[in-house]
Amino acid sequence: MISLSFYLFIITILFLFYVELTVGNVIYRIVSSGEKKFNIYHGISYLLEPFTNTFLWNWRLLDVNYIFIIIVSIIVYQSILVNLK
């Protein structure tokens, strides 16, 4: 069985890919010089955005709300993966 920390790490990576594809310009952005650059700071900032922005708690935006996804993922881990032991 996989550990909870590894499981949440995989969920986070998949979430960042999903957000980059659906929302766009979260991690891979155009900087002031006109080049596209990878910026992990903006990715981490977006992950924490639901704590400060209530707009992300809209029903239609729950799929791009990291806190909601983590809560659901932990529930799935506890109810399915741990109980399969």
Buried (B, 14 or more C-beta within 10 A) or exposed (E): EEEBEEBBEEBBEEBBEEBBEEEEEBBEBEEEEEEEEEBEEBBBEBBEBBEEEEEBEEEEBBEBBBBBBBEEBBEEBEEEEEEEE
